[in-house]
Amino acid sequence: MNFIEELTWRGMIHSMMPGTEEQLEKEMTVAYVGIDPTADSLHIGHLVSVMMLRHFQRAGHKPIALVGGATGMIGDPSGKSAERNLLDEKALRYNQECIKKQLAKFLDFESDAPNAAELVNNYDWMKEFSFLDFIRDVGKHITVNYMMAKDSVKKRLSAESSVGMSFTEFSYQLLQGYDFLWLNQHKNCKLQMGGSDQWGNITTGTELIRRKTEGEAFALVCPLITKADGGKFGKTESGNVWLDRKYTSPYKFYQFWLNVSDADAEKYIKIFTSINKEEIEALVAEHALAPHQRILQKKLAEEVTIMVHSRDDYNAAVEASGILFGNATSDTLKKLDEDTLLSVFEGVPQFKVSKSLFKNGVKAIDLLTESAAVFPSKGEMRKLVQSGGVSLNKEKLENQDQLLDISSLLNGKYLLAQKGKKNYFLLIAE
């Protein structure tokens, strides 16, 4: 496949240096994307540049993922209003290993193909580089005027910014430029890719390569992803949507994609999946005939959840989604792990009750009126039980005096009460 054509129809090109397309047509090309290792997981904001590398490899070229161990110790001013926390080497190395495991789901690192992906860490070539050597060998090639003209610098130095910029952050673009130079000299890397906010840093690299080696280097950046309503992509009320299940459960991850708007689903399915053009066009047409069926959202959520997690996680997320909105059984409920259970019932009224109640057995009617105010009175509960409108753990309650014991609890701790079809209550036994 043609990489530029592929990215163009997917809406993934914002700016590209002249000559980039010709370089890619001429030979197998090496390109890199820089990833900030200040956390031990990527979040979905990273996925755009990771997908660029994935398409690049599919097009027969060689991708390099650069983990910024050295630059991560400094902090990139692009798009930031304040300096970031700096990490030590041990934390950065740990984060690097975690990130590589995640990247391996998108890129082929293991094969012996000439375009197998590589992971590098700029700390490896920066750690022995003395400050004097750096300003002599690198700093003299780029003028302060050139660096000051970059948008990321201008914004931080503008009157509106009360934060200012330290020399450390000002030097960031030189360090990123040197990364490109090092990869150009040692890995024959001729292209750097990233988000459009990185254009200034990337072109500093191409300029450094031109001035120091007179070699050719190119830049390609994708647009920053936004939501149709102008909101920030990849953020929820509880923060970033992470790829690591310990920060964002597969169920919540799946729900994020399932709940995007129609306009966003049409855009995101091109950016965040490898589905081909014809299939996406068919899905868009099918969705337009019955938008309420959310065909695009379901396909998007399926593809991304399987790619980041697994098919089993996707199937479990679909099943879990049916608990609140479908006719799920008690068996489905019992299969949920604790994190997913809590994710599904986040926002549902919760009551904490003593676990000791269940040791000797407690009557359902006493539990749901006296220990937890699911019902305002025993009379009201009796009426609803008689009409078949009360369920516990998705099983209809036939008798309000039914004894509930430890075996009635999900994960040894939870009881789900349901009034009618839509009113859920989660009891937590502690």
Secondary structure, DSSP 8 states (H G I E B T S, - for coil): --HHHHHHHTT--SEE-TTHHHHHHHS--EEEEEE--SSSS-BGGGHHHHHHHHHHHHTT-EEEEEE-TTGGGT---TT-SS------HHHHHHHHHHHHHHHTTTS--SS-STT--EEEETHHHHTT--HHHHHHHTGGGS-HHHHHTSHHHHHHHSTT-SS---HHHHTHHHHHHHHHHHHHHHH-EEEEEEEGGGHHHHHHHHHHHHHHH----EEEEE---B-TTS-BTTEETTEE-BSSTTTS-HHHHHHHHHTS-HHHHHHHHHHS----HHHHHHHHHHHHH-GGG-HHHHHHHHHHHHHHS-HHHHHHHHHHHHHHHS---HHHHHH--HHHHHHHTTTS-EEEE-THHHHS-EEHHHIIIIISTTSS-HHHHHHHHHTT-EEETTEE---TT-EE-GGGSBTTTEEEEEETTTEEEEEEE-
